[in-house]
């Protein structure tokens, strides 16, 4: 399986939104804060200094991950998704590694993320890459019961 990691373009909007909505709906986690991002990722992520990466396989978008700039030197890892029939094939690892490399290029010193206890595979992936659990504070998501951080330098 050949997977390319590409940067988001506006013509990817529908794939990005629907892929993320699917997993949010599956776990009953979709809320207004998600939809603000998913309905306008250019305004909410890219125009604010962030980036969205997409995994493409056979000309189909099968995964996503975003870095949202929260303040100078700090980014939030968000909107990580892999289409159901492409899971467990290393795509999530490719996406997170790409995000970590990009964060270093952007001189980030910390990456944080918000998640939910139901997302066992995602949490295991974050742990594998060195994220540690911290108290949940300042979350814009009502359903986020987990916060993790990774210090880069």
Backbone bond lengths (Angstrom), bond angles and torsions (degrees), N, CA, C in turn:
res aa  C-N    CA-C-N  psi(-1)  N-CA   C-N-CA  omega(-1)  CA-C   N-CA-C  phi
1 X - - - 1.459 - - 1.527 108.99 -
2 X 1.310 115.97 125.82 1.450 121.51 -180.00 1.528 109.30 -102.01
3 X 1.342 115.99 118.66 1.465 121.40 -179.25 1.518 108.86 -119.03
4 X 1.320 116.53 128.80 1.457 122.35 174.55 1.518 108.24 -105.89
5 X 1.330 116.34 140.96 1.457 120.78 171.95 1.520 106.50 -102.19
6 X 1.323 115.37 121.98 1.462 121.54 -177.04 1.523 109.16 -124.91
7 X 1.326 115.70 161.79 1.461 119.95 175.32 1.526 109.96 -86.93
8 X 1.297 114.24 147.24 1.467 123.26 -179.70 1.519 111.43 -58.97
9 X 1.315 115.15 137.29 1.466 123.90 169.03 1.530 105.78 -124.41
10 X 1.320 116.41 158.60 1.465 119.34 -176.25 1.532 113.25 -59.55
11 X 1.325 118.09 -28.16 1.470 118.66 179.19 1.531 112.53 -73.71
12 X 1.340 117.70 -4.04 1.471 122.22 174.68 1.530 112.10 -92.03
13 X 1.323 116.69 -0.70 1.464 120.38 -171.91 1.528 113.32 -54.98
14 X 1.303 117.59 -48.35 1.470 120.29 -176.79 1.532 111.48 -62.68
15 X 1.311 117.32 -42.91 1.472 120.56 178.92 1.526 110.24 -63.95
16 X 1.326 117.18 -43.85 1.465 122.10 179.13 1.527 110.62 -60.76
17 X 1.323 116.05 -47.90 1.468 120.33 -177.70 1.518 111.45 -66.00
18 X 1.319 117.38 -50.00 1.467 119.88 -174.54 1.530 111.81 -66.92
19 X 1.316 117.71 -37.27 1.464 121.18 178.86 1.530 110.73 -63.46
20 X 1.323 116.73 -43.67 1.460 120.49 -179.98 1.520 111.95 -72.84
21 X 1.321 116.94 -37.92 1.467 119.49 176.71 1.528 111.10 -61.82
22 X 1.326 116.50 -36.62 1.472 120.54 -177.45 1.522 111.03 -60.86
23 X 1.335 117.77 -47.87 1.466 117.46 -178.53 1.523 111.86 -74.09
24 X 1.333 117.39 -33.80 1.463 119.42 176.16 1.526 110.80 -62.13
25 X 1.330 116.80 -42.34 1.461 121.09 177.98 1.524 111.40 -66.46
26 X 1.325 116.93 -39.61 1.467 121.21 -179.46 1.527 111.60 -56.93
27 X 1.328 116.35 -39.15 1.467 121.05 -178.45 1.532 112.64 -100.41
28 X 1.326 116.90 7.96 1.463 122.41 179.68 1.535 111.22 56.75
29 X 1.328 115.62 45.63 1.458 121.04 -176.59 1.529 114.14 -114.30
30 X 1.320 118.39 -4.04 1.465 120.36 -175.10 1.521 110.51 -66.97
31 X 1.333 114.90 133.62 1.454 120.25 178.57 1.526 109.54 -145.51
32 X 1.310 115.89 175.15 1.464 121.15 -174.02 1.530 112.21 -58.14
33 X 1.321 117.83 -39.47 1.467 120.62 -179.58 1.536 110.91 -60.76
34 X 1.325 117.42 -36.54 1.468 120.93 176.39 1.515 110.57 -64.89
35 X 1.314 116.18 -45.89 1.461 120.27 -174.89 1.525 111.97 -67.79
36 X 1.330 117.85 -31.21 1.466 120.02 175.59 1.527 109.85 -59.54
37 X 1.324 116.12 -41.28 1.470 121.10 178.59 1.525 110.47 -73.00
38 X 1.309 116.90 -50.07 1.464 120.80 -174.08 1.527 112.96 -66.98
39 X 1.322 117.53 -30.27 1.464 119.88 179.78 1.518 113.10 -77.79
40 X 1.326 117.00 -21.37 1.464 119.37 179.55 1.528 111.18 -150.32
41 X 1.326 117.07 68.48 1.462 120.30 -176.97 1.535 113.62 -64.34
42 X 1.319 117.11 -29.42 1.471 118.50 178.83 1.534 109.48 -63.46
43 X 1.321 116.80 -48.02 1.466 120.78 -177.76 1.531 111.69 -69.90
44 X 1.326 117.17 -43.54 1.461 120.58 -172.53 1.526 114.07 -82.72
45 X 1.321 118.13 -23.28 1.471 120.40 -177.58 1.527 111.50 -117.34
46 X 1.308 117.28 -62.54 1.459 121.76 -169.33 1.526 112.29 -68.91
47 X 1.329 117.47 -46.53 1.464 120.36 -177.98 1.527 112.34 -66.59
48 X 1.317 117.57 -15.06 1.469 122.18 179.00 1.529 112.59 -99.49
49 X 1.339 116.74 13.30 1.465 119.30 176.58 1.515 114.52 95.88
50 X 1.319 117.40 9.23 1.458 121.15 178.94 1.517 111.36 -97.97
51 X 1.323 115.12 -173.61 1.459 121.26 -177.70 1.527 108.96 -149.88
52 X 1.315 115.24 149.80 1.465 121.36 175.30 1.519 107.11 -123.10
53 X 1.331 115.37 130.30 1.457 120.79 174.87 1.521 108.85 -109.97
54 X 1.316 114.84 143.86 1.460 121.37 178.81 1.518 109.28 -124.76
55 X 1.322 115.16 143.24 1.463 121.41 173.67 1.520 107.03 -96.25
56 X 1.344 114.94 128.77 1.462 120.42 -179.04 1.520 108.51 -121.00
57 X 1.333 114.98 130.46 1.459 121.54 177.68 1.524 107.73 -135.25
58 X 1.317 117.23 128.05 1.472 121.67 -178.07 1.522 111.46 51.14
59 X 1.329 115.74 43.19 1.463 123.05 178.39 1.528 113.94 63.85
60 X 1.317 116.95 18.34 1.471 122.58 178.08 1.524 108.31 -117.86
61 X 1.336 116.95 137.28 1.466 121.46 175.92 1.525 107.39 -78.43
62 X 1.346 115.63 119.93 1.467 120.33 -174.32 1.532 113.24 -121.41
63 X 1.331 117.01 -1.05 1.454 119.08 179.70 1.515 111.37 -163.49
64 X 1.336 115.66 160.87 1.462 120.39 178.01 1.514 110.92 -151.08
65 X 1.316 114.96 156.16 1.457 123.03 171.25 1.514 107.02 -158.72
66 X 1.323 116.22 143.51 1.461 120.91 -177.88 1.517 110.87 -129.68
67 X 1.322 114.14 151.04 1.460 122.09 168.88 1.520 106.23 -113.96
68 X 1.319 116.01 118.06 1.460 121.71 179.15 1.522 107.51 -105.50
69 X 1.316 116.53 122.88 1.462 120.09 179.32 1.522 108.68 -71.20
70 X 1.324 116.63 124.03 1.462 120.39 179.52 1.520 111.16 -103.09
71 X 1.312 115.96 -33.14 1.463 122.63 173.72 1.520 106.56 -165.59
72 X 1.321 116.82 173.04 1.464 118.28 -179.29 1.520 109.93 -56.92
73 X 1.310 115.28 125.04 1.457 121.13 176.74 1.514 115.65 84.44
74 X 1.319 117.69 -3.62 1.468 120.87 -178.63 1.527 109.79 -127.21
75 X 1.315 114.73 133.30 1.458 121.34 177.91 1.514 109.32 -129.10
76 X 1.322 115.63 150.94 1.458 121.75 173.17 1.525 108.41 -102.88
77 X 1.317 116.59 126.70 1.460 121.78 172.69 1.525 106.23 -80.41
78 X 1.318 116.34 123.86 1.463 119.71 -172.66 1.519 111.35 -147.57
79 X 1.314 114.26 166.04 1.473 123.03 174.35 1.519 112.30 51.87
80 X 1.345 113.65 45.75 1.447 120.25 174.48 1.514 107.96 -84.59
81 X 1.310 115.91 122.02 1.466 120.65 -179.02 1.515 109.44 -149.62
82 X 1.324 114.79 147.40 1.466 121.74 171.02 1.522 106.25 -135.12
83 X 1.326 115.51 131.80 1.468 121.61 179.28 1.532 108.91 -57.22
84 X 1.322 115.32 140.17 1.463 122.42 -172.43 1.526 115.27 -45.31
85 X 1.316 119.14 -53.24 1.468 119.85 -174.70 1.525 113.14 -78.90
86 X 1.352 118.22 7.19 1.464 121.87 174.81 1.527 111.78 -114.26
87 X 1.325 116.90 4.28 1.470 120.33 -179.89 1.523 110.35 -72.32
88 X 1.327 114.46 160.69 1.474 123.28 178.48 1.528 112.27 62.89
89 X 1.336 115.99 31.05 1.462 120.83 177.84 1.527 111.66 -126.02
90 X 1.333 116.87 14.81 1.453 120.81 176.29 1.514 115.55 87.09
91 X 1.326 117.98 3.72 1.463 120.47 -178.07 1.530 110.86 -68.70
92 X 1.311 117.24 -41.28 1.463 120.38 177.34 1.523 110.86 -59.92
93 X 1.320 116.86 -40.01 1.466 120.72 178.15 1.527 111.29 -64.69
94 X 1.330 116.88 -42.01 1.470 120.40 176.88 1.526 110.61 -60.33
95 X 1.318 116.47 -43.69 1.461 120.80 -178.69 1.524 111.87 -65.75
96 X 1.324 117.13 -45.28 1.466 118.92 -177.68 1.526 110.28 -68.43
97 X 1.325 117.39 -39.09 1.462 120.17 177.97 1.528 110.28 -62.98
98 X 1.319 117.80 -41.61 1.464 121.68 177.49 1.525 110.25 -61.50
99 X 1.326 117.09 -42.74 1.471 120.67 178.52 1.521 111.73 -64.29
100 X 1.319 117.32 -42.64 1.468 120.19 179.68 1.522 110.70 -64.52
101 X 1.329 117.24 -42.41 1.468 120.60 177.86 1.527 110.65 -62.06
102 X 1.315 117.07 -42.94 1.467 121.49 179.92 1.526 110.73 -65.56
103 X 1.323 116.94 -41.02 1.469 120.58 178.87 1.527 110.05 -59.88
104 X 1.319 116.98 -40.90 1.471 120.27 177.64 1.518 110.13 -64.55
105 X 1.352 117.26 -41.43 1.470 121.23 177.36 1.530 111.34 -60.94
106 X 1.325 116.34 -31.26 1.469 122.07 -179.48 1.534 111.83 -87.67
107 X 1.337 116.03 9.26 1.467 122.78 179.93 1.523 113.36 60.98
108 X 1.315 116.19 32.28 1.466 119.95 176.61 1.528 109.23 -70.23
109 X 1.306 115.43 145.37 1.463 119.44 174.22 1.525 111.40 -108.25
110 X 1.337 116.00 -15.35 1.462 118.48 -179.81 1.526 110.27 -150.31
111 X 1.338 114.70 142.10 1.459 121.83 171.44 1.522 106.31 -121.28
112 X 1.316 115.63 134.02 1.461 120.17 176.11 1.518 108.22 -121.62
113 X 1.300 115.73 163.68 1.455 120.45 175.40 1.516 109.46 -152.94
114 X 1.312 114.09 155.20 1.457 121.54 175.15 1.515 107.27 -117.70
115 X 1.325 116.59 140.45 1.455 120.11 -178.28 1.524 109.65 -147.12
116 X 1.312 114.13 -167.88 1.457 121.24 -179.21 1.521 108.24 -136.73
117 X 1.320 116.58 144.70 1.463 121.92 -175.82 1.531 113.67 -58.25
118 X 1.339 117.99 -22.07 1.470 121.18 -179.49 1.532 112.53 -69.25
119 X 1.318 117.05 -21.34 1.465 121.38 -170.91 1.531 110.82 -90.33
120 X 1.317 115.52 64.72 1.468 122.61 -172.91 1.527 113.15 -57.53
121 X 1.329 117.98 -45.31 1.471 120.67 -178.18 1.525 110.78 -64.75
122 X 1.324 116.51 -41.53 1.468 120.15 178.82 1.523 110.66 -64.46
123 X 1.317 116.97 -44.09 1.464 120.51 -179.82 1.523 110.88 -61.76
124 X 1.328 117.00 -40.64 1.465 120.88 177.91 1.529 110.48 -62.82
125 X 1.319 116.97 -39.22 1.464 121.22 178.66 1.531 110.25 -64.94
126 X 1.312 117.20 -44.63 1.463 120.32 179.18 1.533 110.54 -62.17
127 X 1.319 116.80 -42.51 1.465 120.83 177.79 1.525 110.48 -60.35
128 X 1.326 116.69 -42.42 1.471 122.02 -179.57 1.527 111.16 -58.01
129 X 1.322 116.68 -34.40 1.456 120.64 -178.71 1.527 113.32 -92.54
130 X 1.325 116.99 10.24 1.461 121.14 171.23 1.514 116.86 95.73
131 X 1.315 117.99 4.87 1.463 119.65 176.19 1.524 108.95 -68.27
132 X 1.330 116.16 141.52 1.458 121.12 178.29 1.529 109.59 -120.69
133 X 1.311 115.19 152.58 1.462 121.79 -178.61 1.527 110.23 -76.49
134 X 1.321 115.13 136.29 1.462 121.95 175.77 1.532 107.03 -133.53
135 X 1.326 117.65 162.77 1.471 118.86 178.97 1.534 111.38 -59.20
136 X 1.318 116.07 142.67 1.464 121.12 -179.77 1.524 108.78 -77.30
137 X 1.333 114.62 111.08 1.466 121.33 177.32 1.518 107.26 -136.17
138 X 1.291 116.34 152.78 1.471 122.40 172.23 1.525 113.84 59.16
139 X 1.307 118.44 31.15 1.462 120.22 179.54 1.524 110.55 -82.65
140 X 1.329 115.49 136.86 1.460 119.45 174.20 1.527 110.76 -91.52
141 X 1.338 116.33 5.89 1.459 121.61 179.81 1.523 110.25 -115.51
142 X 1.323 117.10 121.57 1.459 121.18 178.59 1.528 111.71 -64.19
143 X 1.330 117.28 -30.07 1.468 121.30 -176.42 1.531 113.31 -87.48
144 X 1.331 118.01 -3.45 1.469 120.98 -179.58 1.519 109.56 -78.62
145 X 1.331 115.76 110.23 1.461 119.89 177.35 1.530 111.07 -110.23
146 X 1.333 116.59 8.44 1.466 122.17 178.34 1.519 108.07 -137.47
147 X 1.323 114.42 137.10 1.462 122.01 171.75 1.518 107.55 -128.97
148 X 1.318 115.32 137.41 1.455 121.00 178.88 1.521 108.49 -132.49
149 X 1.343 114.97 154.14 1.455 120.75 178.41 1.507 110.17 -137.14
150 X 1.324 114.90 153.40 1.459 122.58 174.46 1.525 106.75 -134.59
151 X 1.333 116.57 122.39 1.457 121.12 176.03 1.514 107.89 -90.52
152 X 1.328 115.93 128.36 1.464 120.80 -176.35 1.520 112.91 -95.14
153 X 1.332 117.61 -26.44 1.480 119.98 179.73 1.510 110.64 -154.95
